[in-house]
Amino acid sequence: MLLVAATTDAPADREVAFTQLADPAPGPALILAGHTLRDLYWRRPGGGRPKSAAGSVRVPLWACHLDHAAREAAFFATVQWRPDAVVLAAFHRTTAPTLDPVALASWAEAAVQQKALVNFPVPRPGQRDPHGPEAEAKITLSGPVNPLAVARLLRDHLPATGVPVFGPTVHRRILRSDIYLPPSGGRREYAALTPRPDGTWWAKAKVLKDGRLHKSIRPADTRDQALALVAEALGHPDLVRAGELHRTTWDLPSPTDQDGHWSTVTVDSTTLAPHSGALQQVEIEYGACFTAAPVTASSARVQQAVAETADRVAAVLTAHHIPHTRNGQSKIEHFLAVGDADARH
């Protein structure tokens, strides 16, 4: 039995519904056809049919395959949403404590929140100098919104100019990172230690200086090595752990501009435990250039390409009445500011 959890692509619908499929045990990847998903019976976690907006489609978030004989549960998380299918990748196996369908759904949802780690890289075709200029823009979504719906609107309504990057596929990532700050408490620089599915780590150091983002991302074999690398990059030997950042993203490419530049557009939902609340943003980050060698892509031109894409994204959000603000505040700054406000009250 395959238990599938999904949401719809309607902006105001953030409810997760469940269905069951009598599929054989899958391998490391699972592909669910769109026409199959349209014909299924969906239910709420506590029973009853969910209400869906007219014309919306169900898009799986995760699935759990249960082998009744062995009581083994295999978990899968969505990594690609295509117009005709959804691709899920295996990430966890364990023993199921129950066979009751309602109790199984509740247990499986908790297991996904604790164990999901799908950090596959987003394709970046074209030329991009790894030592070249970084550029990104952030748009904060002002109210709770279905992030999948925002990704679908952007995919369908961003102006189609230039060379398509990799078609209408939307990529999904789930990331958990331990966040560290310098002992001085500064918020313009921080480090993130992110585990990878193969057991290794990414050591990420980020500094906001003179209005520009400077990033260092290096691989590490162990967590201790990753912590040493970010301490070296930030110049602080005694970093302080600020919490665990949990991100779920839907990623798609922007159209290319007249010079061949394109950006990764990420619809991002983030929490930072133990801080309260959640943050939803659309991030626009320079991806690559098809027509120019990396050395010819000047910092000013890269910044301009990202800014133009951010303008187009904001126009789509405005046209579909999704409240938003343009700002450059990082996720860490946001959550720490919220924590300061809570402390004052």
N, C-alpha and C positions, 0 to 999 in steps of 0.2 A: 504494500500500500504506500502511495506517495501522498503526503500531506503538503499542499501548496498554499503559501500565504502571499496575498497580492493586494495592491491598491489600484485605484483607477487613475486615469490621466486628466481628471477634472480638477480645476484649481482649488475649489472649496472642499474637496473630498480628501480627508487624510485618514479615513478609516481603513483598517486592515481586515480583509475577509479571508476565509479559508475554504478550500475544497479538497476532495480526495480523488486520486486516480489509481486505477488498478494496473500500474505499470510494473514490468519486471525490474529487478535490481539494476540500476544504472552503473556506469563506470565513473571515471574521473570528471566527466562533463555530462550535462543533461540539456537537451534542447526541447523546448515546448513550443509547438506551432501555434501561431496566433488563432487559427480557425478552431483549434481544439479548445483554447481558453474561452472563446466566445460561447461555446455550447455547454459549459459546465454549470453546475448548481453551486452557488456560493452562499456561505452563511457567516454570521457574526460569531465571535468566540463563545458567547454565552447562548447561542441559538438564535434562530430567526434570520430572515433574508436581509442583507444590507440594501440601502437605497442608493441607486447610482444615477448620475446625471445622464440625460438622453444623449446617445452617441458616444459615451465614454467607453474605454476598453480597459480590461483588467491586465495589469502588468505584474508578474510575480516578483517578490522581493527575495524570498528564500523558499526552500523545499526541504522536507525531511522524509527519507525513504525508510520504512520500517519493515524489517525482516521478522515476521511474526514467529517463525520457528526458532530463530536464534535470538530474538528480542534485541537485535542490533539496529541502531538508528544511524543512518548516514545523512549528513547535512550538506546542503548546497546553497550557494548565494549567487544572486544574479550578477553577471559581469558585463553582459551586453543586451541591449534592447534594440532589436531590428524591427522594421515595419511588418515582417511576416513571422517572426519568431523571437523567443527569449532564450539566451544561453546562460546556464548556471554552472558554477564550478564547485567541486567537492572541497570542503574545508575541515570537516570534523567527523569522527566516528565515536560512538559510545553505546552503552547499554541503556535501553529504554526502561524506565521504572514502571510504566503502565501501558496497557493496551486500550484503555478507554479513550474513545476519540476526542471527547471534550477535554479530559485531563491531559491527553497527549498534546493537544494544541497549545495549552497553557505552558506545559513543560518545555516544549520545543521552542516556543517564542523566547522563554527565559534563557535557554541554552544558546540561541542565536545571539542574543545581546551580550552574552559573556564570552563566547568563543569565536565569533565571526572575525576573520582576518583575511580579507581579499584585497591585496595590495598590488594587483597587476598593473604594469605601466600602461599609460595611454599612448597609443601610436603617435609618433611625431615625425612624419615623413618630411623630407626637404632638408635644407642645410641650416644648422644652428650651431654657432660657435659656443662650446661649453664654457669658454672664458669670456664670452662677450657680454653685452649689457643685459641686465635683467629689467623687466618692465611688467607691471601688473596694475590692475585697477579693481576696486571693490565696490559693489553696489549692495547695500543692506536692504533686505526685504523687511518692511516695517511691521507686518502682521503675519500671523501663522498662515502658511500657504503650502499646498502640496508641491514638494520640490520636483516630483516627476512631471507634473503638469507644466511647471515653468520650463523644464528642459524640452518638453514637447512643443510648447509655443515658440521657443527660440529656434528649435530645429526647423519648424514649419514656416517661420515668418522672418528670420533674418534674411536680408537681401542676398539673393544668389548671384554673386559676382565672381569672376575669375575661375580658377581650377578647383574642382571639388577635392577635399582632402582625403576622406575615406568614407564618403557616402553618408546615408542617413542613420548610421548606427550610433546609438548613445551608449557610452561606457559607464559602468558603475564601479565605484570603489568603496571599501569599508576600511578605515584606518584607525588604529589606536596608537597614541604616542604619549610617552612620559615627557612632561614639560619641565624644563629647568630654567631658572632665572639667576642672574648674577647676585651675589650676596648684598650688593648695595640696594637691591629692590628696583632697579631701573627696568622700564618696560619697553624700551626701544631696541632691546636685544634679548633674545631668548634661544633656547636649544630644544630640539625635539628628538627623542630616541624612539624610532619606529621599528617594531619587529616585522620581519618578512616571512612569507610562508615557508621558506626553506630553513628557517631557524637562525638566519643571520639578521643583521640590523642595518638601518640607515641612521647615520649620525648627521643631523641637520642643525646648522647654526644660522640664525637670521638676525641681521642688524639693519635698523632703519636710520640712515644718516643723511642729513642734508636733503631730506625729502625723497631719497632713493633707497630702494631695497637691495641689500647685498646678502647673497645666500651662499652657503657652503654645504654641499651634500656629499658625504663620503660613506662608502660601505665599511662595515665592521663585522668581525666574526662573532663577537660576544657583546653583551650589554656593557660590561666593564670597559671594553675597548671603545665602544661608541661614546660612553661618557667621557673618557679621556680625550677623544678626538674633538668633541664639542667644547670641552674646557680649554683645550689648546686654541681652537678657532676663535673663541670669545676672549681669551686672555684672562680667564678667571678660574683658578684651580679648585675653588670650593663653591660649586654651583648649588642652588637650593631648589629642591623639587617643589613645583607649584601645583601639580595635579596631573590627572590623566585626561588627555584630549581624545574625544571620540568623534570621528567625522564619517558621514556617509555622503557620497557625492555622485552626481550624474554629470558626465563630461561629454562635450561635443565640440567639434571644430567650428571656428568661425569661417565664413567665406573668405577667400583671399582677396586682397586689395589689388589695385592696378599694378603694383610692383611685385606681387607674389607673396606678400607677407600674410600669415594667418596666426590666429591665437587659439588657445584652448579656453573654452567657456565652461566654467564649472559651477553647477548649482549645488550649494554646500549647506548641509545641516550639521551643526556642531554643538557639543556640550563639553564643559571642562569640570570634571568632578574634582573636589567636592563643591564647586560653586554652583549656584542655582541657575535655572533658566537655560534657554537654547538660543542659538544665533543662526539665522538663515541669511546667506549671502549669495550673490553671483560674482564669481571672480573671473577676470579676464587676464590671462597670462600669455606672453609672447610664446608662440609655438615654433615656427621656423619660416624659412623663405624658400620658395621653389626656384626663383629666377636669378637670385643674386648670391654670390659667394659670401660666406659669413663675414669676411673682413669688410665688405662693402656695405653691410647693414649697420649704419652708424647708430649710436645711442639715440640721437634725436629722431631718426627715422623709425626705430623700433618703438620708442615712446609714442610717436604719432600713430603708428599702426594700432597699438593697444588702445589709445584714446578714441580713435575712430570706431573701433569695435565696441567699446564701452558705450559710446553714443548710440550706436545701433541697438544694443541690448536694452538700454534705458528707454528708447523709443518703442520697442516691442512691449515692454512692461507697462508703459504709460497707455499705449493703445488698448491693452487688455485689462486696464483698471487694477493693476497690481501695485499697491503702495510701495514706494522704495525711496531710498536716499543715497546720494553719491557721497562716499567718504573714503578715507584712506586708513581707517582704524583697523588694526590687526585684531585677530580673534583673541589673542592673549590680552591686549589692552582692554578690549571690551569686557571680558569676564572679570578681570581684576578691578576695573572701574565699577562694575556691578557689585562686586564684593565689598569695595570701599563704601558704596552707598548703603548697602545692607548693614554694615558695621555702624554707620552713623545713626541708623534708626534702631 
